Amino acid sequence: MKVILEPVSGNAKDNLERAKFGNRKVLAFRGSVTSARAKDTRIMVKSEINPKWDLPDSEKVKSLRGWIPAKVRTVFKVLSVSA
């Protein structure tokens, strides 16, 4: 899964760790952050979805598309969430 974020304030490089932490917090048992990188004004966070999460893959992505923006919106603008 790939999430593209843009910080509400500050630059992407300075908010990289905050983005990883925010995504880890949202994912919890649902998956884990595998990498994150800052480029220009955006941050790309890659995650692996937990295969033991008892939902079909399409439902997992649908659920995370709702959860991620709701949980990180005060710090980041979520530009995309893709599988």
Secondary structure, 3 states (H helix, E strand, C coil): CEEEEEECCCCCHHHHHHHHHHHHHHHHHHEEEEEEEEECCEEEEEEEECCCCCCCHHHHHHHHHHHHHHHHCCCEEEEEEEC
